[in-house]
Structure formats: C-alpha cells, structure tokens
Amino acid sequence: MNSWVSRDNDVDMDHSNEETRLNISTDDTLVEDGFNNCDILQEIQESENESGCEEFPRKFPEPWNFGSPSYVCVHCGSILWYEERTVKSRRPRNPKFSLCCMEGKVKLPLLKKAPPLIEELLDPFGSQRSKTFRTLIRSYNAMFTMTSMGGKIDKRINDGRRPYIFKLNGQNHHRIGTLLPNDGQDPQFAQLYFYDTENEVQHRMNVFSDGEINNDLDPSIVDALIQMFDESNTLVKIFRMSRDRFIDTDIHRLRLRLIGSRTTDGREYNLPTCSEIAAIIVGDIGAENACCDIIVELKEGGLQGINVLHPSYMALQYPLLFPYGEDGFRLGILYSNVDGIRFDTIDSITMREYYAYRLQEREHEGHTLVYGGRLFQQFDADAYTCIEEIRLMWVKHDQDKLRIELYKGLKDAVMRGDTTPASSGKRFVLPSSFTGSPRYMIENYQDAMAICRWAGYPDLFITFTCNTRWPEIDLFLSRKPGQKVEDRPDVVARVFKIKLDQLLNDLKHGQHFGKVIAVVYTVEYQKRGLPHAHILLFLHHDDKHPTTADIDRIISAEIPDLNKEPLVYEAVKQYMVHGPCSSFNSRASCMIENKCTKHFPKKFCSQTTVDEDGFPIYRRRNNGRFIERNEVKLDNRFIVPHNIELLVKFQAHINVEWCNRSRSIKYLFKYISKGPDRATLILEENLHIDSSTGMQHMTDTDEVKTYLNCRYVSAIEACWRIFEFAIHHREPAVQRLSFHNEDEQPVVFEDTDYLNNVVDKPDIRKSKFTEWMKANALYEEARELTYFEFPTKWVWHRKDKEWKLRKSGRCIGRIYYAHPASGEQFYLRMLLNVIKGARSFEEMRTINNVVYPTFRSTCYALGLLDDDKEWHEVLNHTSYWASGKQLRELFVTMLVFCEVADLYKLWILNWQLLSEDILHRQRIVLRYDNLHLDDFQLQNYALCEIEQILVKIGRSLHEFETIPYPNTLLLRQSNNRVLQEELDYDRNSLAAEHVKLLTGLNIDQRNIYDEVIDSVFKNKGGFFFVYGHGGTGKLIFGKPLYIDCAQKGRLSLQLHHLELLHYCCLEGERLILDFKYQ
C-alpha cells in the first residue's frame, strides 16, 4: 500500500484500457459485503437527497478530438497536427514546427521508394504471404542483417494475447564478424553474403534453431529477397565483390574495409557508391585507417564492435528498412538556415535531430521505415540507445579529461609549483545533467520538494494513461489503411504528448479544480510500454478542498446512472473499472499471493470519510449498480477514483486522488521522481555512512555500467525521448543554489590545462554565491532577500555569470543540502536561511558590529544553536525530503560524530520522524494492509533499525545510556501476522461505540473498568476477579474493555461460558480462539 495518497490509489495502472479488453476466465459469483438496517435506512435517505439534487442534470464537456493531421511543414514536408506547433501560446495561421526539422535547420535527403518486392510484402491488404511476412518481419530481417545486435530483448511481455511490444534491456551494440566462419560452424550474418552462396537460401533458413519459426518462413521470399538485395543494396554488392575477388584470385590475406567517413554533403546525398563506402585490402592495413572504419578480417579476429557514428551502422543491421544500403547519421552534416543558404562555419546536426527527422511521415518520401511494423519498433529502440551511447561516450572518455578542484586548492597547487593538473582534482561521472542518471533523479526529487516547501502540500495526485483507441491515432493510421497501433509508436507518443499538454493547460487555467499555483509531473511507462503521467497539483488557498463534501464534488468512485448520464457511464465502463481480480480471477496481473496489489475490491462506504492517518475513504454506495465484464458483475467496489469532467473530455484512464496532507507526502514525490528502477537502487542502497567522518555519500561504482545494465527501453519511450519531449516538469522553475566557504568555489578544468592559466582566468572566482553578495553590494533592493529567496526577484545568467533583475516568469530557490558533519559548511547554510543582504563572507559573520571568527560561533550569537537547537532543526528540515532510512542514518551520525548535549531529548522529540516509514514497510513485509502499530512498537522498530546501522560501523546503542535499547521480544510479537489480524478493526466505528457503551455503565461498573484499563495501558499487569450475584451486570463492562483495547491496538481474548458468547464478539458474528475451549 502506498503511504502517501488515498488507499484507493491505483498507481501502476496495469488495468489500462488495453488490458481491460482481454478475455480472462473468471468466477461467476460476486461477494456481497454485510449490509445492516442502519445502512439501508441511510441509503434510502441518501437516495432521496440524491434524486432531489439531480433534478437538473449535470453538464459535461464533449470528448476532445483534435482530428487528423492537417498541416505540412513548409521546410521538410512532414505531416503534423496544429497542436504540435513550436509556440503554443499563440495561434498563428501559418504555424512553425520544430519537432521534425528544427524549423528548417535540419535538411536531409528523402528516402527512396522501396523496391517493388518490399512494397508488395509490406502491403497490409496483400496476399497471405505478405501478412505472414509482416508478422515475421524481424525474423526475415535477421536472416539478411550483416551485423549482430547486442542488448537483451525482453520476450516475457509478449504472450500472444496482446499487441506486440519491443523492449530492449541493457547495453546495446552492433558487432560484425569475419568473412568466413570458423571450421565446423555454419555461416551467419555478413558471412552469408560471402560463404557458400550456392546454398544461400538453405543457410539463411538455418539461421534459427526454433523449428516453429522455420516452418513459417517462406523459402521463395528468401530467394526473392536475395536477388533484390544483389541488385539494389550497395552494402550487399560490396560483400559480393569481396567474394568474387576471393574466389577468382585465391587471395588468403584479404580484408574488407567499410569506410567511416564521407566526402559528399550529407544534406543532399545518402546513397554512396561502392568505392565511397568500402575498399578491399590485400596484405597489410595502412596507417591511414580512420577511427570509425570497420576492418572485416577473412577468418581470424572474431567479433568487433561497430562505432555508432559509422554511416552504415543502421543499414548493416536493417537491410529491410534500408534496402538500398543508405547512409545514416554521421558527423559533419551541417545545419541549413531557413532560406536554404548554408554556412559551413555553423554547427552540425545532432544524432537526436537526425532521427527525429527520420521518424516523420512525408507525402513524397519512401515509407519503408515508418511502415516497418515490428521492425520499426526495434529500429526506434535501437536509434535511441545510439543517442544515449554518444552521450555516454563523452562521459566515459572526454569527461574523463575534466577535473574539478576548489579555487583555493588550485592556488595552493600553483604555490607548490604543481602546474600540471595530473596531481590536482578528482574525476566525476554521470552528472545530474545526464537525463535518467541517479543524480538527475535525486535533483528532480529535491526540486519537487522545494516546490512543496514553497507552496505547501499538494492537493491532488492525478495519473493520466495513454489510450491507444483515441480517434486521432486511428485518423493518422487511416492514411495508410491496414496499420495497427503497435506499428506506430511514434504516432502514439505524439498524440499522448498533445493530450497531456491540453490536460495540463486545462488544469493550470482552473477549469476543473480551481486556481493552480504549482504543478509537478513525470512521464513513465507501463511494463507493456504505454506512457502515463503522474501529476501533482498545488491549489491556491481559496480552492483547497478540506471537507469530504468538497472531495465528493471533484472525485467520484461510483458507477453513474446509465439512463441519466450515458456518456459518463460509458467512460467509466471503458476506463475506470478495475478487474475482475481477487476471487473472480486469481490470474489477473494485479494479483500476488491471491491478493490484489491495488487493494480491490474496496469496501462499500455510504459517505466519504477521512481516516485517522489522513487518507480519504471515498463514497462507494451499495446502490445495486454494476458493470459486467467477462461475465462478472463489478460494482462500486471496483471503480477507480476519477474526476467526471476530465474523464469525459479526455476519454482515457485518469485516476484522481486527494492527497494525504502529512509529511509522508515526500514518498509520493520520491515515487514520481525515481525514474526507472535503475535510479531507485542509487537513491537508497548506494548511500552509506563513512565510519570515520559520519558523512553520507554514494559508493564508488561504475555508474555508466550500472545505468546501462538496468536500462529498459520500449519503442514508445524511445520515440518520446527522440522527439525530446519532457519526462519531468516543474512549475514554477527551481533555481539550484550552490554555496561555499571563501575561495572554495569549485573550478572545472581540462587535463591539458596549465594551472597558472586556469587560476588567472578573469571569471574563475565567480559563482552564484559570490555574485549574490556582489548584487547585494550594488543594489539596495537586493538586500531585502535571503539567498534562497533571491531567485524569486533575480535571474542568474549563466553565460555572463551575473544576477539580473527578473522581468517575467516565476522561480524559487533551493540551497544545496549540507551534512551536519561537514563542519563550517553546515553552519554557513544555517546562516543563509536567516541572513539577508550579506555583501561579503565577513559580513555574514558580523552580528551587532561584532565579527565572529567562524560561522558556528556566528550561529551561537544568533541563538541558532541553543539547547541542541541545530540538531533538532536539521532533523526537522531534512525530514521534508529524506526517507526514514536516511533520517535514521543521519541520527546515527549525530550520535557518533556530533556534539549533542541531550541525546534522550533528541530521540524522544524526533522518534516519529525516525519511524515514519516503518508502518508502511511492515505492512509490506507482513503482507497485511490493515496492520496497526502503537507508539511503543514503532519506537522499538526504529531503535532496532538504528542499532543495525550502529553495528555496521562497530558501535551499539548500549554505548548511549540515555537512549532505550530495543525490546526484541515485542518486535517478534509485532511480526506475528495472526496476532495482527486480530487487531484488524475499524477504529473509527469502535471509538464511537466505546463512548456509547461507557455512558451506560453504573458507578461500580465504571470503577472496575477504570482500574482494569489503567492496568492495561500503564503496563502494570494484574489478575482481576469480579464477584457478584447473577444479574448484577458483571459482564457489561467486558465489551467496552475489549473495544478500548482493540481501538488502541492492544490484543485481548475473551473466554466465557457458551451462553455469553455474543458478548465476546465485536459484531455478534464470530469468535476466534487461539486455543481450544473446554
């Protein structure tokens, strides 16, 4: 159960629209909840009220359909929607587009129309053999590809019941082998063009060991493709020429060089001649071999990787998509300006821009690539991994030449005479600027929490999932009838982006929930590749929704009336019904160990309430309405919470939840900022405490390797990233504010730089922090703000390294975190939260005209450190963004390495923060969603976790006498699932019943009750015998005792004579015994 939003939440959306269409066998029965007379009377009253309210039907927006793409880019001819224009704040008659060609900056030769054979085989309305070919297109391509493909293809998600999805895992690469196979081995890949070509058809048919695939492959198609490639494909001709040269001359030192450079203009030509792309080498290789050239040996040498920058990288792998052997991306393809005048001095196009151009559909261009079906999916994922490979190559190689050092350290190095950088600085990898890296995810999380501190807790958590049945997708695909949705991941990504933009526009303009002051969203992908967006909304104070009536007004978890609201009913039926699962279908994807991971079915509830933990329990009345799916009647207990207006307008799964307004909301931010699973590992497990310093930092790992090994890329995600759509968005913007001690600003320099020159650079000493002080000295109005408030009125110009007065836009500041063990850095940050307008480091240490020697002494002078105040404050401040595990590690650091005067007070005032995640974790461990732990149990769990951290660094809580040691016996009892199930009661209803029963006790009964309950809750223990004549009411106080224990999380068992069993049962329905009653 997620601990941050309503327990009705349905975050992972495995019940997407696509999946609800599956035919799954289910049970025929429907379990009904208990329904007593009070419920019936309340339902009758609510029904009467409801009928009065619905005298005037509610009005809803029409479903939004932006139609078919009706615009053509004037520069490249791409077919686009008006909603994809570059500037969306205006509605020009002739819009400009950057999605395809960067408004004319990118110009590439159009792809030729495919040979007739390919056209025939890709025709969706062709013969049966063309249908089979389209299904097996990846297999046919594998028979003719000249290179092998690395990476792991996730085959688990394609079970034959759902549309095909291509998903790539791990590091990807293309490799090529020798011209001849080793002795005793069958030829494969490029060898099939060179070796024993008289039996080529059979050799290609033998590529697959899977007999089922072999049976479906058509030898006549293979033979026809061989002839077509021999006539049309330049790369194939090269291998054939090498074969002929080898046979005719019997040369045994023959090599083939595939040249990695071109002399022609890449904006005009992509069909090179044989002499331009290859050379047959006899004898030794010359020294002029370029870095991207591929040298294919005759028989020795094994497999070799191909540089992603090689022009033939994709054509070697996808002969069916590039049947002429066309060149792909290469370095040096220059930008063109809008007027078509080229300037060879300007920058070249990037690989991302190249593939974004290629993924467009144009009227007068060959469509082999975009109509490649399953092979097109593979190409998309492959292309994106190439883009990331280029970025990672810089991280692994070029960035390795960079070093970082404090300015003061560089000056000291120069004074020592160390003028070369080899002895200065440290290397760094995978920076936060690399999208998807661990640091990138952590920075996004911290930025989101900064918005939370500025705007208050978020009000609504919305999950918007792509609907592959949107009419706009069908309209685009109808341009080429016969295409399937899964064949065009590019179109799905583009339509979802348009819908998401419109949804955010509606939300930000207050059309549904009121005025929005901040929004955070992230885009993720389901296991089957469909995108969904997690959105957090922060509403203006006037539009907060604090009451249950307000929640009912904006969120519904019920089936609408089919007769009165047929449009709403149909939308709920299509998109917001979970299941069937639970006892109706134990094989559903949401089921683990016979329990629904989304906690369906919910319980019927006559009205919306907020439980003791702050979670809303939505109204789900037992009104007899149901939706039938797979012969199972699903009632209100299976409805996912939603907003009716959004649901009707966007016709997709849109889960709307009212947020729990507590500090645990940070786990929601951590959830939406975690990115793929690879980042979760870094956020928690790769952080540890240094036993000598107490500093928390990341372990030394190969971050590039970890990132690649854990990466999963689906075709839709690849298209999303190629089009450069945002995966994270924050509004307002967050300015990250670094700070440092005097002359300790970080300086980045290259391995080859001469340190004297580095130190003498005019702007080398400038940083955001120093220039903030400079702005304070220059401008009086600047002195009214603290450092973190400064970005609200001033803008940092990175190029000029200068703060300038803000003219427009909103921004907030976030000062980087400083660990308590970091010494003066920690105290400097503490000062920056309160000091305004400091013009120098000395002024920051000046209080009432007294200059203090350190930042710590300055904090003492301001009263910031009285009575261990700094330690309490840092725990409180850090708790807004750090996980429970990180807070406990911070607490251990304070115990061992910091000067805390009163350790017990630090523990007793902050134990709730240190244990805030424990209940949620124990519910997961015990697989028991309704688990409750009292304060004493929570403290013990937290102390046990703290003890484990101390043991790792050779310490123990026994060393700190004032802090309790965990009670391990209580922990064992807490882990007993049977005992915990005995405590599974509705505590709200118990509390109400308890008050009612207490008022019915007489004086003697109340005295007995008070004495017993006092013994229970003060842990006194005792044995009580109550004596009295029959009928004097000895057992009347038994039930309030039992209820009081239950509502406060204490276990009690009552054993009575059989005629009094109804007193033992909370609802008069059952009795659970842990031992036999005789």
Number of C-alpha atoms within 10 A of each C-alpha: 20 18 19 25 26 24 19 27 24 23 17 17 22 19 20 24 20 18 15 20 13 12 10 15 15 19 15 12 11 12 9 10 10 8 10 8 8 9 15 14 11 13 17 13 11 15 14 11 11 11 10 10 11 10 8 8 9 9 8 15 12 12 15 15 13 14 14 19 18 10 19 19 22 13 19 22 17 24 18 22 21 23 20 20 21 15 13 12 7 9 11 11 7 12 18 20 25 19 22 28 23 21 20 20 21 25 24 21 15 16 19 16 15 21 15 10 12 17 17 15 20 21 18 19 13 12 12 11 15 20 16 15 21 21 15 18 21 19 18 22 16 22 22 25 22 26 26 18 17 16 18 14 16 15 12 7 15 14 9 7 9 13 14 19 23 24 26 22 18 19 19 17 19 21 19 23 24 24 27 22 20 12 8 6 8 15 23 26 23 24 22 25 27 25 20 13 14 8 10 18 19 13 18 23 18 16 18 14 9 9 9 9 12 15 10 12 17 14 15 10 16 19 14 12 19 17 10 17 20 17 12 15 19 23 26 25 17 24 23 17 16 22 19 13 14 17 11 9 8 10 13 11 13 20 23 20 18 23 21 23 18 17 8 13 13 20 16 12 13 21 20 18 12 16 12 15 21 21 16 18 17 12 11 9 11 7 6 6 13 10 12 16 19 21 23 24 20 21 17 13 11 15 15 15 15 19 20 22 22 22 24 24 22 24 23 25 25 24 23 25 23 20 23 26 26 22 21 21 23 21 16 17 22 22 25 22 16 13 9 12 9 13 11 12 8 11 12 16 20 19 23 20 21 21 20 24 22 20 20 21 19 18 10 12 16 17 18 21 20 21 21 21 25 21 24 26 27 21 22 25 24 25 23 22 24 20 20 16 19 17 14 19 12 14 19 16 10 11 17 15 17 19 18 17 18 19 20 17 17 25 19 12 18 15 11 9 11 17 19 15 22 14 9 18 19 12 12 14 17 22 14 15 11 16 17 20 23 24 18 20 26 21 17 25 21 25 24 28 22 21 25 21 13 12 17 16 21 23 22 21 24 22 24 25 26 26 22 19 14 18 16 20 23 18 14 23 18 13 11 11 13 11 19 15 19 20 22 24 26 25 23 25 23 21 23 23 21 15 19 19 14 15 16 15 12 14 19 21 13 16 14 14 21 17 19 19 16 21 23 24 24 21 24 22 20 14 15 19 19 23 21 24 22 23 19 26 24 23 25 17 13 8 15 18 19 11 11 16 13 13 19 16 12 18 21 21 27 26 28 21 12 12 8 12 14 12 17 21 19 17 22 26 19 18 24 26 28 22 24 28 25 21 18 22 19 19 16 19 14 23 18 13 8 14 15 18 17 22 18 22 21 18 19 20 16 17 16 20 17 15 13 9 12 15 21 21 21 28 23 22 23 21 16 8 15 19 19 12 18 18 15 20 17 23 24 25 24 26 26 27 26 23 20 23 19 23 23 21 17 23 23 23 26 27 26 28 29 26 23 24 17 14 14 20 21 23 21 20 24 22 17 24 28 24 24 20 12 19 22 18 15 21 18 13 11 14 16 16 20 14 16 9 12 23 19 19 12 14 14 7 10 10 17 16 13 17 21 19 16 16 19 23 24 28 30 28 26 25 27 25 19 25 21 13 15 12 17 18 15 16 16 18 18 20 19 17 17 15 21 18 15 12 15 15 21 21 20 14 17 17 17 11 14 15 21 17 10 19 17 11 9 9 11 14 18 18 19 21 15 21 17 25 21 19 21 19 15 12 12 10 12 22 20 15 18 19 27 19 17 24 25 19 19 20 19 18 11 10 6 10 14 18 19 14 16 14 9 9 10 14 19 21 21 20 18 14 14 18 19 22 17 12 13 17 18 18 23 22 20 20 20 17 13 13 16 20 24 24 18 16 15 14 16 21 23 18 13 6 8 11 14 18 11 15 24 21 17 22 20 14 17 13 12 19 19 11 12 16 13 20 18 17 14 17 21 14 11 16 19 19 25 18 22 20 20 20 21 23 23 24 21 20 23 19 18 19 16 15 11 18 10 12 16 15 15 20 19 12 10 15 18 16 21 27 23 20 18 20 20 18 14 18 17 14 11 14 16 16 19 14 21 23 18 11 13 11 19 22 23 21 24 23 23 18 18 23 19 15 20 19 11 11 14 9 16 16 20 11 10 14 10 13 17 15 17 20 15 12 9 13 15 9 13 20 14 11 14 11 15 20 15 16 21 16 17 12 18 13 10 18 16 10 15 18 12 12 15 17 9 12 16 12 9 12 18 15 12 16 18 14 11 17 17 13 13 15 12 8 9 10 11 8 6 9 4 7 8 8 7 7 7 10 14 15 14 17 21 16 19 22 19 21 22 19 17 21 20 16 20 19 15 14 13 14 12 13 8 9 7 11 15 14 18 20 16 15 9 10 9 10 15 10 9 8 6 5 9 4
